[in-house]
């Protein structure tokens, strides 16, 4: 009976990881599409992002329930419990990334930006680079979770330093531009909001990487303990 329960538990843990990966792919697609929507002021893509957001929210609730059921039914310990606890935090961070992407798209969807941004302004704040770095950090965090590789997860931290430098420069450039007499105030506010959201996405990607390391370190420790037990049994 215990063996059967463990088998079911392992199967459900595997399904939990698969569901998280599906949610990761959805959120990643939101982020990618948000750049296209904002850069091209594409209302259709902005609406598509909002539809994806509903699926992300549903996934968040469903996976959270999965985690609650696993704890209630199996009373997991050690590495398995750390995986479930990390999963709860990972999906929370994913949901927030999706929110930021959806809010960027909302400016387009609601047609709140009336005029095209001057190319010189977008180049000075390196908006395309900010989008690229945010997406890269998410992709690395997702890769680390899928491959269960803490070394890959730590690459996000190096990327975060780069992201912070670009963000700091963007804010400085925004202040310089805002000092001009003919500066479009509303446009600058929306752009400032987008830049802040992308920086926050980087922080959330870092959080996901940290949670992945949290559970992988426990898994490695568990593996070493099992290995030592096997070695002792073979003496």
N, C-alpha and C positions, 0 to 999 in steps of 0.2 A: 504493500500500500504506500509506504514511504517512497519507494523507488518510483512509483507511478506519479506521485505528487511532484517529485523532483523533476521528472521528465516534462510534466505539464508546465512547471515553473520555468524551466529552461526554454521551452517553446514560447511561452508568453514573453519572456525577456527578449528573445530574438525578435518577436513581433513588435515589441516596444521600440527596439532600435530601428527596425524597418520603418515604422510609422514616423519616428523622429526624422529620419533621412528624407522621407517624402515631404515633411513639413519644411525641412531645410531647402529642398529644391524649389518649393513654392515661394518661399521668402526670397531666395536668391533671384528668382525670375521677376519678382516685384521690384527688387532693387535695380536690376538691369533695365527693366522697362521704364522705371521712373526717370532715368537719365534721358532716354529717348523722348519720353513725354514732355519733360521740362525743356530740353534743348530745342525740340521742334514745335513746342506748344501744340502737341498732338492730343486732342480731346478724346479721340477713340481709344488710344492706348491708356490714357488716364482713367477712363471708365473701366477698361479691362483690368487694370491694377486694383480697382475697387472691388470688382467681382472676385479676384483672387484673394483679397483681404477677407472676404466672408469665409472662404475655404480655410484660410489660415486660422481664423478665429475658431472655426469648428474643430480643426485639428488640435488646437491648443486645449480646448475643453475635453475632447475625446482622450488625448494622451494623458492629461492630468488625471482623468478618471481611471485610466489603465494603471497609473502609478499608485493611486489610492487602493485599487483592488489588489494589486500585487502585495502591498504592505499588509493589508487586512487579511488576505487569504493565506499567505505563505510566511509571514513574519520573517522576512529575509534579514541576514546579518552580514557583517563585514563588507566585502567587495560588492556583493549583489545589492545590498542596501545603498551603498555609495553610488552605484550606477543609477538606481531609481531616484535618489535625492538629486543627483546631478542632472538627470533627465528633466525633473520638475523645473529646475533653474534654467536649463538650456531652452526649453520650450517657452519659458517666460521671456527670455532674451530674444528669441526668434520672433515672438509675437510683437515685441516692441520694435524690432527692425522693420517688420511688415507695416507697423503703424507709421513709422517715419517715411517709408516709401510711399504709403498711401496719402500721407499729408502733403508730400511734395507734389504728387499727382493731383491732389485736390485743388491746388492753386491753378492748375491748368483746366481741370474738369469744371470748376466754377467760373472759369474765364476771368480770374481776378487780375491777371497780368495783361494789361491792355496793349502794350507796345513791346517790340523786340528789344532785347538787351544789346547795348553797344558791344561789338566784338572785343574792343580794347578792354572793356571792363571785365568781361568773362575770362579773357586771357590773363589779365593782371591778377585775378584771384585764383587762377588755375582751377576753374570749376571742373573741367574735364578730368584733371589729375585727381582731384578730390573724389569724384565719382569712381575713377579707376582704382584708387587705393582702398576705398570703402568696399568695393566689390571684391578686390583681391584678398582683403582681410577676411571677408565672409567665406570666400572659396577655400582659403587655407584652413579656417576653422572647421568647415564642413569636411574637407579632406581628412583632417586629423581625426575627426569623430568616426568617419567611415572606415578608415584604415587602422583605427585604434593605435595611433602613433603620437606619443607625447612630444617627440622631437619636432614633428611637423607643427604641432599645436604651439610650441614655443616660438615658431617663426612669426606668429601673429604679433608677439611683443615687439619684435624689431620693426615690423611694419607700423606699429602704433606710434613709434618715435617719429617715423617719417611723416605719418599722418598729422601729428601734432605740430610739426614744423610747417607743413603746408597750410594748415589751418591758421596758425599764428600769423603767417605772412598774408593770408587772405583777409583776415580781420584788419590788419594794418592798411592794406590796400583799400578796403571798404571805407575806412575812416578818411583816408586821403580823398577818395572820390566824393564822399559826402560833404566835404568842405567846399566843393565847387558850387558856384552860384546857381547853375542850371541843373544841379543834380536831381534826378527823378526820385523823390523821397519814397514813394510807395514801392517802386521797383526795387530800390535798395533794401527795403525792409523784407520783401519776399526773398530776395537773394541771400540776405543775411540769415534768414530762417533756414533756407535750404543748406547753406554752408554749415550751420550749427547742427542740423539733422544728420548730415554726412559724418561730421566729427563724432556725433553720438553713436552712429552705426559702428564706427571703428571701436568705440569703447565696448559696445555690446558684443562685437565679434571677439574681443579680448576676453570678455566674461565667459563666452561659450568655450573658448580655448582653455581657460582656467578650470572650468567645470569638467572638461574632458580629461585634463591632467589629473584632477582630483580623483576621478574614478579609475583611471588607468594605473595610477601609482598603487592603488589598493589591489588591483588585478595582478600586477607584477609581483607584489608582496605575497599574495595568495599562491601564485604559481611557484614562487621560491619555497614557500612552506611545504607545498605538496611534493616538490622535488626532493626536499630534505627528508621528508617522511619515507618516500620511495627508496632513497639511498640507505636509510637506516634499516628498512625492511630487507634490503638485499645484503646486509652485512652477515 
